[in-house]
Structure formats: C-alpha cells, structure tokens
Amino acid sequence: MTQNAPGSSADSAPSTAEEPNSGAAKPVPLSEVATETEAASARVRELTSELSSDRTVQAVTQQLPLLVREIDARRSESRKIVRQRPSVEMLSSLEQNWHQLRRELGRWTADLASRATQLEREIAQADALNVTWQQTLEAAQKSNAPPETIRRTEALIAAIKEARAAIAKERARTLAIQTRVAMQQDSIDDALRAIASARADIFNSLLVKDSPVIWGREVRAYGTKELQTEIGTSLEAQWVTLRGYAERQPARFLIQLLLFTILATLLGFIRGRLRQQPATADPQFATPILEMPVAAALILSLLASGWIYPQAPRLLWTVVGALALVPSIMFIRRLIGRRLYPIVYLLLGLYLLDQVRTLAAAVPLVPRIVFLAEISGGMLFFAWFVRHSDWAQRFSSAKSPVNNPAKLASFIVLAICGISIIANIFGYVNLSTLLGNAVLRSAYLALILYAAVEVLDGMMAIALRSRFLSLFGAVNRHRLLLHRRVRRSLQWVAIFIWVLFALDRLLLREPLLKTIRTALQSELAIGSLRVSLEDVVGFGLTVWAAFLLSRFVRFLLEEEVYPRARLRHGLPYAISTMLNYVILLVGFFVAMAVLGLDMTKVTILVGAFSVGVGLGLQNIVSNFVAGVILLFERPVNVGDIVQIDDAVGVVERIGIRASIIRTMNGSGIIVPNGKLISDRVVNWTLSNRQHGIELPISVAQDTDPKRVVALLEHTAAAHPLVTDDPPPQALVVKLGPDALGLELRAWTERIDHWMQIRSELAIAIRAALARENIAIR
C-alpha cells in the first residue's frame, strides 16, 4: 500500500508530507493552489481507494465467527476430555491442534497489527493535509482570493475530513477485530495450560489410584440416560467443530479429492499400459498395487492427510483413519496366507473400537469401558495366536521362552496387556491407558506401515520399468538390485518410525533421547585436547559418508559414463581410483573438522607422520607414490598381461601399496607398486591387445614351398580366433639337405588363450598336411 504521497502537495511543499509533529505546516502559495489542489485531491482519492482494496480485515472478519464457534466447541470438548484422564497420545493430539490454531491466530494478529499501523500513518497524512489546506484557506480569505479558489479549497478540505473519518472508522474496526482475536488467543492459552497440567498429572500419578474400581458405587451411579445425553452432547460438539473446520478450509477437501483422483487415474493408466506389454515384462512384485489401483491411490492420498489438514478435529481424523485401514487390510490380505486372515479382522475390529473410544473421549466412563473391552479382546486373541499360529509352532521346540526371542516378545506383550487390564479394573486408569495404548496403537501403526511399504515398493517397481528410467544403463543392468535396496530402505524407515512411535507411547522416547544427548555431549580431556563422544560419532559418520559417496560416484561412472564414452584402455580405472582417493581425502579432512581439531594439531600430526616416514615408512610411501604414477602415466593398466621375472599374469588391481597379478594357473602375485615402476616389466598389451603366435614346421626337401606356404596360411586364417589384420603369414626360414624349414606367424586378440590357439593351429596344420600327403620331418 502507498505510504507516501507522490504527486501531492508534498512535492512542492515538503511540510505537507511531514508528520504533524515534524514541524509547523505552511500554507500553499496562492499561485500554486490550482496545481496543488489537483495533487491533494488525487492523494485523497488514493487514501479512500486503499480502504476498499485492502482485504485483510474483511478476510479475518469473515473467518473469525467460524473460528470462534470451532474454538468454543473444542474448548468444551477439551475440558471434558481432560477430566476423563485421557492418554498421553490424546493430550498430545489436543495440544498439537491448539498450537496450530494458535499459529493461525498469530498470523491474523500480525496482519491486523500491520494494517492498524498503516491506518495510523494514513490518518496522520490526512491530518497533515487538513492543517495545510486550512491554513491555505485562511490565507486565501485574507488575501481576497477569487471565489472559485476559496470554494475549491473548501471542497478539498471537506473531502479530506470525509476520508479521514472513513480511515478512522476502518481503524476502529481493525482494532476491534484485533481485540477479538486476542481474546481467542487467551482462550487457547487457557486450554494449553490445562492440557499441560493434565500431562504433568499423568507423569506424577502412574502408580497412583486415580479412579474408582470398575464395580464401585461411583461407576454404577452413571445412568443410561445420563450417558446417552453425554454421548449426544459430545458428538454434537465434534460435529460442530468438523463443520466449522470444513467451512473455513473447503479447499483442503478439494485438494484431497484431487490428489486421490490423480493417483487413481495414474495407477489405472499404468496398469493398462503394463497389461499391453509382453509377458517378459511381467511386474510380478507390483501386482497388488496394479490389481487395486483405487485402494492404492486411497492409501497414498491419505498418507498426505497430515500436511493437507492442519489442526483437523478428532472426528475428521477418525474418518481418515478408518478410510486408511480398510484398503490397508485389502492389501495385506493379498500378501499373507488365508490362515492369518483372523489377525487382520481382529485388528480391524480393535481399531474400530479404538475409534469409538476416541470419539467418546469426553464422555464419562465410556472410554474406560471401551478400552477395557479393547485390551481384553486383544489379549485373548494374541494368546490364541501365540498358541496356534504357524510361526509359534516353528519355535515350539525351544525349552523355555528365554531361549526364543519371538516367544519372549510374545509373553512380554501378553504380560503388558494383563497388567493393563488389572490396572483398569482396580482404578489405575493412567497406567492402564499408557500400557494398553502402547501395545494397541503400535499394532495399528505396524499394520498401516506394512501396507504403506508394500504400496511404495510397488510404485518403485513400476517406476523402475518406466520408459524414462529404462534409458539409464544402471537401471537396466541392476533393476532387481536397485529394487531390493529400495525395499530394504523402506523397511528400515518403517521400523525406525515404529520404534520411535512405540517409545513415545511408553513415555520413553524423550528420556532416551535426553540420555543419548547427554552421553554424546560428555567430553574426554587428554591434556589440552578435549573430545566428546558426539565429535567421535560425527567423525565416524563423516568418514562412512565419504566411503558411500565414493562408491556411488564410481558406480555412476562405471554404469552410465564409461559405457557411453570411448576411453582408452585403463583410463576408466585410473579416473575411478583417483576420484576415490580425492573423495576419501576430502572426507577425512571434513571429518577432522567435525572432530574439532584445529590446524595447529593437524600440523603436529603431519609432523609426527613425517618423522614416522623418516624412520621406517619410506617403502610404504614410495609404493603409494608409485601407485599414483601408475594411475597417471598408465604404463600398466588393469587387464594388461604382464611378465615380471618368470611370472606371467593379468593385472587385476592397482592398489594403494601393491598390485595384484593373477597368473595363468590361478594363483595371485602381490607385487609392490615400486617394482612395476623401477624393474623391467614386459607388458604384452601395452600398445595393442594382439598377441603373436609362432609355430615352426619342417617338411620334406622335395616339397613345393609355395604349395606349403599357401596351405599353412589358409589353415591359420580358417581359425575363428586368428585375426585378419594382420593376416597369417608363412615363411621359409631354413633350407637343409633333408628338410625344408618353415615358420607360421599368426595373431590373436584373445591373448589369454594364445597357448590354446597355438595348440589348435598345430593340430589343424598336421591334419591339412596329411590330407595333402606332405610328410613332416
């Protein structure tokens, strides 16, 4: 919004644009009244138009009654819920919703404060204009100015006063709305204080009897009509809250519907496309998600509900949870055996009971009774499951539960359920709710996370078969490996979420995290060096991350870059090895910085290392430098066939200190890198990959040499592993009284099989000479 008055009388008379307290206003000279009147009129019209263009107060005015009604309903429900000694989870949910409402009101307060400040400035500008033109009118009257000038000035002053009154009215309206918003903030603060007090009571009274026994007189005092009235009142309040939320946030429900429609359409389209592909492209591990695209789309869209519906009421979360559980069970039915179906149905029934308990959280006695039935049913069924299920029978050979982790965990869960039931019956409701909720909610979350992992895994399987990802060689060659890695990552993430959730339900997460933080921050002092466990862990994680990054970069280069680039033999290995050294070196220095070592300490370490080199590490350092020279100069590459002394083999690896050469008989020779640089090394494949084969032959003296030469060259050229360029060549190398000496020279690119090729050539030549009746001497 415009803060100054460009084009107004302030341009020629600075005093008109100043605040009233900045100095005495001066009248406009009569010679400039005509032009300044137009400018001032434009400024007045601008101030008036700003009142109608700003939507801040109007938006808050429209939303505030709905929010007030929702807050009142939430406050009433919260007070009733707190009186019923709810679970920590329920209190956390209430607290989170109130905080989100508080943040929304905070944004409104900031907007209203900004609007009120702007209106104050505009009122000050209108007052300054009024003073200036009042003095101008008085000066014009004293100077006997023309009547037209006086009338125009009077009309301008009237317009200024009218605009000033409108602005003041808008300011009063803004301040009134601001006061109403502040009152709602006070109400939210009261609710948050009550919730915090109830949370503290839970922590302090876990082992204290907080309710009457289940058969006590106080419990029997509740009549049917009273309970019906309480239930009706609670449901009505929750419906009012949900309706107010829907009226304030209608676009969020459309976003949910749009997201579900897009996902269902996309999955249906993918299913149709994959069905048209040949059977060789069967996406077997994506079958569940493709067979039920609507259910999969519903699960995926509901997973985003936490971001779509901020500060949503309990009734909405109950509906969302029920909608998410149904398709989750549909998926799980396809992934487990028929004998395990009762488990799924039981969890569904227990979850519905849990939702009834959530809806009735504000009704006296009902949540306690429903929870007792819920935890009792869960305990009975889990005991049956441990006794009769297949996995329990597999571990039945163990003599005691202690020797079998699965059975031990089962008995621990049964014990927790039993303690929860007994505590509920005898009035220890806080303890009962804490233990029972930890077991039941963890089971529900495990069910939903399992279905979510399967859905996301199916989505990844489909993505890996998409046309875009198929363009990458790494995906084509390692599709199954990538799929297994992604699935394993999803499973670990789900396990991590489940563990945090279970610890939180048992009130152990915060104490555990606090203990871990304290342990990590504890310092060990060695002289002037102070190192904490946190620094050591950071050092280890940084080095580990450097190794992972190095492996990932080399994997991308080997799978995507090198196959597409025509690089000389040995160059890819040299590039990958040098990148590995560079990444690890940088990671080491970053880890040193994370450890908290300054450069002076690093200099001391380098000096000590230098002394060590001078005392006995010269050989290691020289071999390391030789390895770097081998990577840059590349006289020997990985895959070359070399001869060192009397050993011939293939270079398999050029390491930091030594290289590994695999001989023809399968043994490995570890050769220091310095030996490959300083000693005489025969590299059979340095210039090319061809290997020459020489085969001496002697025939009778009276044999036609041209005929034998042609026969030898033809026979060698017929061998599939002999190269055409250069072609085989037969030469007469000896003339004797009884024999004619020849030599066959051929080349092959299969250097690792040259001995076998030489043997096959000898056999073929002998057979060819025998067919031609040529005697071998």
PAMARMAR-684602 format. One record per residue (C-alpha): x, y, z. Coordinates in steps of 0.001 Angstrom, whole numbers, plus 500000, padded with zeros to 6 digits. Example, Ala and Ser with C-alpha at 12.3 -4.5 7.8 and 13.67 -1.06 7.14 Angstrom:
// PAMARMAR-684602
512300495500507800513670498940507140
// end
This chain:
// PAMARMAR-684602
500000500000500000501104503541499360502791505067502345503915508413500948502073510951498841503771511050495449502418513719493201500775515537496120501489518952497507504432517393499348506466517581496139506486521371496118505783521997499796507697519492501904505834520441505036502613518901503729504165515429503567505707515547507027504083514123510123502214516694512262504924516570514892507747517220512452507176520979512367504602523674511700502693523272508432502858526088505906500042527277503644500256526661499915501088529837497967498098531209496066499956530895492775500252527118493308496809526428494749495360525253491428498020522633490749498412521543494365494654521139494737494669518533491961497564516684493594495933516746497042492612515562495575494415512650493924496012511756497255492616511851498998491135509575496346494112507258496779493561507061500543489892506305500002490574503619497406493055501911499704490287501329502219488281499285499721491260497493498135492663496012501344491163492567502136492944491787505392490250492923507812487485491650505574489005488147505382489531487970509147486028489291509758484545486537507608486662483735509103486605484787512749482983483801513609483576480317512199486818480031514116485223481301517339482489478697517054485101475988516413487275477147519328484310477184521696483384473642520711486980472486521038487328474127524468484226472394525736485453469038524456488945469594525816487684470350529302485607467158529313488453465067527909490935466347530495488524465434533278488377461808531980492144461272532469492939460655528789496029459014527332499222460879526585498507460406522889495136462127523228496668465020525143499426465358522559496862465411519754494820468081521539497936470116522272499108469935518663495728471095517359495636474022519797499163475071518836498237475046515159495182477202515875497396479492517941499792479922514998496909480744512684495631483386515090499187484696515398499302485257511639495998487104511837497299489242514710500403490181512736498324491095509675495906493171511736498740494956513546500338495822510222497015497090508913496400499189512031499872500746511765499252501613508135495908503206509001497617505280511693500051506606509109497232507420506706495332509287509442498479511272510183498820512117506485495166513200506333495654515403509422498737516986507862496820517702504643493916519147506606496184521515508567497964522656505421494795523383503493493078525025506472495959527480506638495803527883502861492079528686503106492682531288505801495461532862503757493249532925500662490411534604502555492751537239503960494239537872500508490820538300498864491483535342496532488934534622493791485752532894494983486489529894492775489788529324494602488139529563498015485278527211497032487727524679495584489839524818498731486768524353500936485672521338498846489117519799499200489064520285502978485653518609503151486962515653501113489977515370503408487772515305506502485495512731504935488452510492504002489912510966507473486647509881509084486471506788506853490042505859507737489362506357511446486294504152511173488336501441509467490981501757512183488382501334514913487027498288513111490534496821512796491290497397516467488003495774517465488759492697515355492271492644516786490827492620520307488502489736519444491402487735518020493448488415521174490557487118523292490567483869521312494314483614521802493763483912525554491199481098525355493674478888523501496363479659526077493973478585528850493298475305527059497031474686526565497705475323530248495006472826531213496477470205528875499988470775530228498683470359533770496922467113532807500118465809531200502076466571534366499427464743536411499876461645534229503632461603534779503199462056538520500371459559539065501191456480537012501348454341540161498613456242541992494988455135542021493171457866540116489690456366539522487219454151541380487270450387540866485200449160537967482499447716540272482462450710542601479460452820543534480731455822541587480820453786538394477343452335538917475993455824539586476053456695535890472645456033534429471801455148530850470064458443530165472954460462531509475409458563529322473171458991526265472969462695526935476739462981527339477346460991524156474910463121522184476444466325523501479949465133522667479054464040519136477211467298518528480223469324519686482546467300517449480204467737514504480120471492515083483908471513515190484172469498511972481579471623510198483314474833511230486647473440510040485118472430506696483583475874506246486917477560506998489042475182504905486901473935501980489832473978499558491699471327501565488995468725500980489128469501497268492913469035497350492454465610498967489883464612496361492039465915493521495095464049494795493121460812495078491687461245491565495119461919490040496707458906491749493847456561490859493909457713487228497684457387487021497747453901488521494889452784486274496731454120483240499935452330484255498047449088484796496542449339481325499908450031479732501645447165481528498918444721480562499650445529476910503333444655477313504611441145476517504813438550479264508567439008479530507959442361481215505781440916483982505982443246487006505395440426489466506252442332492610503979445247491607500878443036491213498944444118494355499190447807493613498196447254489971495303444961490797493837447515493240494695450982491896491790452672493700492769451221497086496422452100496487495505455656495489493380455979498633496259454869500878498758457193499213496417460182499307495524459571502960499203459370503890499396463055502960496484463992505252498810465293507940500005468021505550496619468617503916494598469042507141496385471134509772494601471425513166491943468969511961489295467947514547489188464466516073486146463416514084487980464061510823490996462030511924488669459186512906487200459153509407490645459380507799491967456528509954489038454284509093489414455055505393493140454241505541492670450980507440490190449402505025492435449495501906495416448537504081493628445352505065492729444693501417496416444846500536497531442718503454495002440004502580496792439556499262500204439337500908499535436824503694498126433326503933494452432613504461495120431226507934496301434666509049493115436447507949491667436382511513494575438555512661493660441209510134489980441072511031490775441299514733492975444355514223490174445921512182487674445291514978490031446566517658490781449658515598487069450411515222486694450057518992489635452417519392487942454976517179484778454684519269486913455324522346488464458366520664485066459792519742483773459192523256486849460624524961484803463403526562482059461093527869482416459906531479483192456173531993482658455171528336486336455439527231487375453312530200484836450559529475485592450525525739489313450423526398488890447517528825486974445572526173489542446519523548492604445426525503490856442258526747489947441201523214493455441923522026494988439888524831492735436860524276493327436801520558497058437339520883497255434441523338495401432247520820497685433445518050500840432573520012499494429121520750498076428103517373499804430120514649502366428576512321505249430760513392504616429917517030504722426183516202508024426651514394509597427865517629507836425343519872510966423212520128512593425771522436512587424588526013511856427991527521510733431409526253514046432893527300515824430842524623513470432079521915513220435845521217509878435541519418508235433710522278509849436016524810508436439074522994505007437405522853504947436729526571506100440277527307503205441667525232500758439348526978502109440449530349501710444129529419498114443508528323497378441651531549498829444433533687496800446989531729493551445067532320494182444645536025495154448313536409491978449410534617489764447246536800491269448467540049491257452171539135494804452804537915493480454247534664496547456307533761498840453277533986496343451065532160495901453567529348499622454072528963500455450362528648497421449349526617497729452225524178501394451415523614500519447856522563497396448575520533498499451724518751501837450143517881499973447206516326497745449565514295500711451576513115502592448395512160499628447328510034499422450660508225503206450930507778503321447426506338500683448322503769502401451637503013505742449891502420504084447455500024502372450268498128505544452353497842507505449257496891505049448569494110505307452158492940509099451832492810508823448589490847506635450359488298508981453353488163511995451103487511510182449728484469509206453139483153510490454336479823512412457231481360514398455175483882514983452468481288517219454932479467519800454525482238522171451606481912522429451195485674518678450602485886518651448108483023521571446094484370520756446309488074516975446645488227516477443813490720519356445011492893518010448579492973514561447295493794515873445202496686517882448135498035514896450496497882512630447953499535515148447370502297515460451135502836511677451494503062511540448671505592514236450252507764512474453614507635509203451959508653510946450128511519512558453376512676509196455180512652507545452294514519510249452179517198510025455940517798506233455683517983506311452772520451508866454510522664506781457674522637503662455763523686505604454295526600506901457766527567510441456528526936511382458449523803512189461796525388514118460309528356516018458033525963516879460871523594517900463032526528520164460282527830521711459830524391522283463571524038523907463698527465526166460763526615527128462270523263527953465626524818530169464192527530533801465193526928537060463357527392540012465610528237543542464455527378545874467312528191544747470267526103542740468043523761539004467809524565536948465354522532533314464426523064531545461258522021529429463402519716532574464505517873533790460925517573530423459777516210530410462700513787533916461770512669532880458172512028529687459147510207531574461622508015534174459035507001531424456486506374529525459012504256532723459681502260533052455947501523529400455752500468529748458822498246532879457394496638531138454090495907528104455863494482530168458140492222532229455222490914529043453213490347527527456023488259530734456435486263531089452724485561527432452209484701526496455435482912529558457399481796532243454903480783529966452739478575528921455864476620532405457398476353535136455862474234538061455988476612541413454342476199542094451057477895542854451539481595541720455171481736538338454457483409540040452549486225542548455356486708539784458010486857537701455995489321540687455258491560541843458883491667538305460098492398538136457540495188541354458892496714540229462519496358536768461933497901538208459949500785540892462569501410538366465413501415536055463354503628538911462736506051539678466445506380535970467245506819535825464552509495538824466128511201536981469460511209533889467758512658536115466232515319537115469765516296540838469592515602542378472915514618545173473328512073547891473501514719547001469999515926546811468778512340550272470246511732551588468344514734550075465130513398551593465746509968554982466361511594554714463137513565553731461328510387556779462772508614559022461508511403557448458089511035558151458183507321561776459039508004562111456183510499560568453316508634557704454151506291559768455122503262558912451905501470555180452319502007555194455941500880557327455158497838554920452391496829551991454767497282553652457373495062554462454636492548550777453648492535549784457254491782552358457340488961550914454108487551547431455649487548548552458825485783551228457504483410549476454153482876552382452003481711550454449130483296546660449040483354544124446762484931543534443902482491547007444016480938549059440842480602552487441446482045555608439428482699557711440092485784560791437922486041559495434450485142555836435088486093553171435963483521549679437051484504546817439539484242546792442740486317543636442561488426544054445564490717546351448524491295546076449340494987547495451987497278550627449987498166550706446952495870549125445488492756547641442028492290548570439910489260546620436739488531548772434092486806547615431571484265547482428783486857545101430837489028547491431946491740547791435594492754551041437521492945551206440626495153553728442974493579554723446280495248553930449251493020557542450405493163558634447192491423556313447922488481557959451331488096561645450589488716562115446995487472561941445555483981558320444668483194557119443127479925553633444385479048552202442203476303549204444501475826550668447985476212550321449127472580547556446748471438545654443698472522547090441384469874549472438549470653551752436917468090551857433148467690554882431470466097554768427830465020557878426162463376557239423405460792559620421094458842558602419226455647560411417048453105563072418714450939561345417875447676558043419557448701556906422605446719557485425617449109554742427767447539552205424979447983553129424542451673553106428308452365549635428689450850548341425673452784549671426986456100548260430489455637544863429146454548544676426779457511545586429530460015543130432014458510540321429482458971540716429576462753537985431843464246540297433439466842543064434384464414542871437998463239542525439080459604544584442229460190547409441445460139546738438200458247548593434941458971551975434655457289554111431582456473557836431997455722560626429680454629563304430084457280565658427149456643566975425137453711568586421794454545569742418666452729566908416576454162564177419083455247562623422408454411562085424649457479559079426999457617557526429236460305553867430193460637553155433587462200549620434484463261547990436988465622545052436828468005543251439337470233542450436643472782545784436963474464544667434971477473544069431934475202547074432165472923548575428870474104545349427022473354545080428711469944548674427700469137547841424097470017544708424140467865546675425567464929549292422811465248546612420123465164544849421706462191548105422100460209549097418483460827545722417313459561545941419577456493549463418340455606548321414745455980545415415336453566547854416734451011550291413817451504553030416177452692555437414482455033556564416244458178560261415935459063
// end
